[in-house]
Amino acid sequence: MRYWTNSGTRKAPQPVYRRALILAMLLLLSACSDPYEHELPASGFVAAGQAEEIASTLKGEDKKLFERWAIRTITSERFPGEPVPANVRLALTNQARYEAIKAEEKAKVEAKLLADQRAYEVEVREREELLKRLKATDSVIKDYFVVSGVSYDIVPIFNSYGSLAYREWQFDLKLNNRTPKEIIGVRGSVLVKDAFGKQLGIYSVRMEPTVPAGKAVNFTVAMRHDPSDPGHVAMLNTQTIFPEWLFDSLAFSDGSAIDESTIANMAGADEIQQQSQTAL
């Protein structure tokens, strides 16, 4: 910029303008020398060699952060709404946000896996406890009611048109009533194992046979085959299965029953009787 006096002679710039000019030049030089303001290609892609060169000018963890951003650009993996960075600083911001999002997603997945594992462990414990209680009740019922397996088979069931409707497992049993009362029903589960003792499945059963006091009868229990049930599929693919009948309730024609609650009452009565005899 030129300044002229009235006489036409040139006058030196005032100090304030000189300082402004120097400041502007310094800012320009600073911007040019700041590696974080380094402009990136509009394509958003940086070649490996160029990425290493740029990373070498950055500080601390920013070096690795920029390298990870450069590698990610090759895969075109972006977070939703991620803009193409105009310079290195914005590229670092994008990468930091991307990694934060991925870390949050990973934490959610791990939390769900942990919750699922804990739920499974609780389910296993509850199932084991239930089976333990079932066997305890069954051991008492077996003193009064004995089941013997005769044979089993899986047979086709046809509809009225002669077409296959489904298949069912049929278990032929011998039921022995050792009580002085008529039995009219029994409820529990069948635990199915293979020849090596591996548990294939456990299924609820309900039978309503009439078994006279002190007598034994033959009875067939039917269970519909479920091709989507892993246990049923394993049963079908096993040459020999071993059903174990476990009962939690035995019903009599007079309305009485033997189950977990009545067994507890029986145990309590026996304990009271024993304490009374000890006191005498």
C-alpha positions in Angstrom: 0.0 0.0 0.0 1.4 3.4 -0.9 0.9 6.7 0.9 1.5 10.2 -0.6 1.8 13.6 0.8 0.2 16.7 -0.7 3.6 17.5 -2.3 3.6 14.1 -4.0 6.4 12.6 -2.0 6.1 8.9 -0.7 5.6 8.5 3.0 6.6 5.4 5.0 3.7 3.2 6.4 2.6 4.0 9.9 3.7 1.5 12.6 0.2 0.2 13.2 -0.2 -1.0 9.6 3.3 -2.6 9.7 2.4 -4.6 12.8 -0.9 -5.8 11.2 1.0 -6.9 8.2 3.5 -8.8 10.2 0.8 -10.4 12.3 -1.1 -11.6 9.2 2.1 -13.0 7.8 2.8 -14.9 11.0 -0.7 -16.3 11.1 -0.3 -17.5 7.5 3.0 -19.1 8.3 1.6 -20.7 11.4 -1.4 -22.2 9.5 0.9 -23.5 6.9 3.2 -25.1 9.4 0.4 -26.7 11.6 0.3 -30.4 10.7 -3.3 -30.6 12.1 -4.5 -28.1 9.5 -2.9 -30.1 6.7 -5.6 -30.5 4.0 -6.7 -34.0 3.0 -7.9 -35.1 -0.5 -11.6 -34.5 -1.2 -12.0 -38.2 -1.9 -11.4 -38.9 1.8 -8.7 -41.4 1.0 -5.0 -41.1 1.8 -2.4 -43.5 0.4 -0.3 -45.6 2.8 2.9 -43.7 2.2 1.3 -40.3 2.6 -0.5 -41.4 5.7 2.8 -42.4 7.3 4.3 -39.1 6.4 1.5 -37.1 7.9 1.3 -39.3 11.0 5.0 -38.7 11.6 4.3 -34.9 12.1 1.7 -35.5 14.8 2.0 -35.7 18.5 1.7 -38.7 20.9 -1.3 -40.9 20.4 -2.5 -38.8 17.4 0.0 -40.6 15.3 -1.6 -44.0 15.7 -5.1 -42.5 15.7 -4.5 -41.0 12.3 -3.0 -44.2 11.0 -6.1 -46.1 12.1 -8.3 -43.5 10.3 -6.2 -44.0 7.1 -6.6 -47.7 7.3 -10.3 -47.4 7.9 -10.7 -45.3 4.7 -9.6 -48.2 2.7 -12.5 -50.3 4.0 -15.0 -47.5 3.5 -16.4 -48.3 7.0 -18.1 -45.2 8.4 -20.3 -44.3 11.3 -23.8 -42.9 10.3 -23.5 -39.3 9.1 -19.7 -39.3 9.1 -18.4 -36.4 7.0 -15.4 -36.5 4.7 -12.7 -34.6 6.7 -11.2 -31.5 5.1 -8.0 -31.7 7.2 -6.1 -33.9 9.7 -7.8 -32.4 12.7 -11.2 -33.4 11.5 -9.9 -36.8 10.5 -8.8 -37.4 14.1 -12.1 -36.2 15.4 -13.9 -38.6 13.1 -11.7 -41.5 14.2 -12.1 -40.8 17.8 -15.9 -40.7 17.5 -15.8 -43.9 15.4 -13.8 -45.7 18.1 -16.1 -44.4 20.8 -19.1 -45.8 19.0 -17.5 -49.2 18.4 -16.4 -49.3 22.1 -20.0 -48.7 23.2 -21.3 -51.3 20.8 -18.8 -53.8 22.1 -19.7 -53.0 25.7 -23.4 -53.6 24.9 -22.6 -57.0 23.3 -20.4 -58.1 26.2 -23.0 -57.0 28.7 -25.7 -59.0 26.8 -23.4 -62.1 26.6 -22.7 -61.8 30.4 -26.5 -61.4 31.1 -27.3 -64.4 28.9 -24.6 -66.5 30.6 -25.9 -65.6 34.1 -29.5 -66.3 33.1 -28.4 -69.7 31.7 -26.5 -70.5 34.9 -29.6 -69.6 37.0 -31.7 -71.7 34.7 -29.3 -74.7 35.1 -29.3 -74.3 38.9 -33.1 -74.1 39.0 -33.4 -77.1 36.7 -31.0 -79.1 38.8 -32.8 -78.1 42.0 -36.1 -79.0 40.5 -34.8 -82.4 39.4 -33.3 -83.0 42.8 -36.7 -82.3 44.5 -38.5 -84.4 41.9 -36.2 -87.4 42.6 -36.6 -86.9 46.4 -40.5 -87.0 46.0 -40.2 -89.9 43.5 -38.2 -92.0 45.9 -41.0 -91.9 48.4 -43.7 -92.5 45.7 -41.8 -95.5 44.4 -42.4 -97.2 47.8 -46.1 -97.3 46.9 -46.2 -97.2 43.1 -43.7 -99.1 40.9 -43.3 -98.6 37.1 -41.6 -101.1 34.9 -40.8 -100.5 31.2 -42.0 -103.2 28.8 -41.2 -101.7 25.4 -41.3 -98.5 23.4 -41.6 -97.5 19.8 -42.3 -94.5 17.6 -45.4 -95.0 15.4 -47.1 -93.1 12.6 -50.5 -91.6 13.3 -52.8 -91.1 10.3 -55.7 -88.7 9.8 -59.1 -89.6 8.5 -57.9 -89.3 4.9 -55.2 -91.9 5.4 -52.4 -89.3 5.3 -49.6 -89.1 8.0 -50.6 -86.6 10.6 -47.7 -87.0 13.0 -45.6 -89.6 14.8 -45.7 -90.3 18.5 -43.6 -92.2 21.0 -45.4 -95.0 22.7 -44.1 -96.5 25.9 -45.7 -99.7 27.2 -45.5 -99.9 31.0 -46.4 -102.1 33.8 -47.9 -100.2 36.8 -47.8 -101.9 40.2 -50.0 -100.5 43.0 -48.5 -101.4 46.4 -51.1 -99.4 48.4 -54.4 -100.5 50.0 -56.2 -97.8 47.9 -57.1 -97.5 44.3 -54.8 -95.3 42.2 -56.4 -93.1 39.5 -53.6 -90.9 38.3 -49.9 -90.1 38.5 -48.0 -87.1 37.4 -44.3 -86.4 36.8 -41.6 -86.5 34.2 -39.8 -88.9 32.0 -36.0 -88.5 31.8 -34.6 -90.0 28.6 -31.0 -91.1 28.3 -28.9 -92.9 25.7 -26.9 -96.1 26.1 -24.0 -94.1 27.6 -26.1 -92.3 30.2 -26.2 -89.0 28.4 -29.4 -87.1 29.1 -31.3 -86.5 25.8 -34.3 -84.7 27.3 -36.8 -84.5 30.2 -40.5 -84.2 29.4 -43.6 -83.8 31.6 -46.0 -86.8 31.7 -49.5 -87.2 33.1 -51.2 -90.6 33.3 -54.7 -91.5 34.5 -54.8 -95.2 34.8 -57.1 -97.1 37.2 -54.9 -99.4 39.2 -56.8 -101.4 41.8 -55.3 -101.8 45.3 -52.5 -104.3 45.4 -52.7 -105.0 41.7 -50.7 -104.4 38.5 -51.9 -103.3 35.1 -50.4 -102.6 31.7 -50.6 -99.1 30.4 -49.4 -97.2 27.3 -48.1 -93.7 27.6 -48.1 -91.6 24.3 -45.9 -88.6 23.6 -46.2 -86.7 20.4 -42.9 -86.5 18.4 -41.7 -83.0 17.9 -39.2 -82.8 15.0 -38.1 -79.3 16.2 -37.1 -80.6 19.7 -33.4 -81.5 19.9 -34.2 -84.2 22.5 -36.7 -85.9 20.3 -34.4 -85.7 17.3 -31.6 -87.3 19.5 -34.0 -90.0 20.6 -34.9 -90.8 17.0 -31.2 -91.0 16.0 -30.2 -93.2 19.0 -30.5 -96.9 18.6 -31.6 -97.5 22.2 -33.1 -95.1 24.7 -33.6 -95.6 28.4 -36.6 -93.8 29.9 -36.6 -93.1 33.6 -40.0 -92.3 35.1 -40.0 -89.8 37.9 -43.2 -88.9 39.7 -44.1 -85.9 41.9 -47.8 -86.7 42.6 -49.8 -89.9 43.1 -53.6 -89.6 43.2 -56.1 -92.0 44.8 -59.8 -92.6 44.1 -60.7 -91.3 47.6 -59.3 -87.9 46.8 -56.1 -88.2 48.7 -52.6 -87.9 47.2 -48.9 -88.4 47.8 -46.9 -85.4 46.7 -44.2 -83.0 48.0 -46.4 -81.3 50.5 -48.0 -84.5 51.9 -44.5 -86.1 52.2 -43.3 -83.1 54.2 -46.3 -83.5 56.5 -45.7 -87.2 56.8 -42.0 -86.4 57.7 -43.2 -83.8 60.3 -45.6 -86.3 61.9 -42.9 -89.0 62.1 -40.6 -86.5 63.8 -43.2 -85.5 66.3 -44.0 -89.1 67.1 -40.3 -89.9 67.6 -39.9 -86.9 69.9 -42.9 -88.0 71.9 -41.5 -91.5 72.3 -38.2 -90.1 73.4 -39.9 -88.0 76.0 -41.7 -91.0 77.4 
